[in-house]
Amino acid sequence: MKRLLCLFFVVQSWAVSAQNCDCRTNLDSLIQKISTDYAGYSDKVSTSKNRLAYARMVTQLRIQSMRSPSRAECFDILATYINYFQDKHLQIGVYNKEHVAKIFDPLTESQARQLTQKVPSSSPEGIWWHDEKKLKIAIVKDGKTPDAYKGIVLESADTTYKTGQLFSKIKKNGSFYNVHEFGSYLLSLDPRAKFQGNLFYNYFPWKRLFPHNATPAEEQEVATWQNGNKGLACWKPSPNVVCVRIPTFGMQWSQFEAFIKKNDSLIRATPYLIIDVRNNGGGNFGMELLLPYLYTKPFVVKGGLMQASINNNRVFSSDYSSDSTLLRKLRQNIGAYVPQPDFPVSYEAALPNPKKVVVLQNALCGSATEYSIQVVKDFEKVITMGENTMGMMDYGDLRQPTPIPCPDFTFVIPIVKSSWTDTAPIDQTGIAPKIQLKSPESDWLGEAVKYLENQR
């Protein structure tokens, strides 16, 4: 079960005996590896129209790559190639802070206060604090584009961040914002973030210091992230409802297991449960440990389609070392899909409590979180509420980075196609909840409580 529900997004550097950062060489390496190893390649370059557009793009990028571009310009060329596939799991990035170009846009804290002193609480402008990084930034309008902002470093415990350094560019996109971060990494696709009141959710919550102060409830939420707690929280918003908040699966399995064990008796003693996975972009696993609370009858987790290739088969050989028949199929079908085994799941009995479960989701739910929602959304006990998820799970199972000649660039490839991708793909739409909530997101928990209380 854990293998099927887990996504591994491990970003690390690798040892190389020689570095080759010639742009054309790295582009060709990227093209070759994606064409053989990416589980979505045959779907995205399938029709004659797609193949023609793809060939034109590759030709143009190869011409650009031969003009001796700078490292930053080469990254943009590689990112353009990656983004052709419109897959949020398919990423190339620069994660070494020493290799990220520093851009300065000098701004003092007093100037930032003067610029933002009259902004309404609905605006993302102001001075913000990241407790884990011990980093203070000012978010101000960029002055060029509507609904576009820039984050500038005001103070940092990390000396690699300098005062006045451009940390991020932020652009509103519907119910969320896209964040292009310069300070610590670059990604080929800008991650999503959300401003809710005086909190800014971008994997970890930032807290607004000025011109509006965080409320006691917001301060309490930030506190749940301290000391490595990862935002995990469990409480009763009403006598008959218990809420479990899981804003990330990016933690050790043992930490999540200890959290669930600690709150197991409370969950089992309460008629209704809310699983709040809003802002959860995924991590090292999903909702496996929550399945007993959602279970009513045996079910099957459908296996995906493995992209057989020489490189991918090394990974699959480790996963399925005892299944000689499957390994033989992988070796015999290089360049094709090979089905993963399905995984049947059953427990001794359904628990009497919780009787009904709401899963709260939003546009920041992605990757392993989306996979979990896809598995449980049609369970008899479960009702999903909120808004459509991110849409990044048609192709998954990311492993260790795939090297290309220049070690500045970190590259990851989805190597398994999900079981639903051909019939009900989600990458362009996300997963729709059973109940769409149109009210301000700060009211969603209250709406979920009211819904459950009305089940009595």
Secondary structure, DSSP 8 states (H G I E B T S, - for coil): -HHHH-----------SS----HHHHHHHHHHHHHHH-TTHHHHT-SHHHHHHHHHHHHHHHHHHTS---HHHHHHHHHHHHHTT--TT-EEEE--GGGS---B----HHHHHHHHTT--TTS--EEEEETTTTEEEEEEE-SSSTTEEEEEEEEESSTTS-TTBEEEEEEEETTEEEEEE-SS-EESS--EEEEETTEEESSSEEEEEESS---HHHHHHHHTTGGGTTT-EEEEEETTEEEEE---B-S-HHHHHHHHHHHHHHHHTSSEEEEE-TT---BS--SGGGHHHH-SS-EEE---EEE--HHHHHHHHHHTTT-HHHHHHHHHTTTSEEE---EEE--SS--SS-SEEEEEE-TT--THHHHHHHHHTTSTTEEEEES------SEE---S----S-TT-EEE---EE-TTTTTS--TTT----SEE--S-GGGHHHHHHHHHHTT-
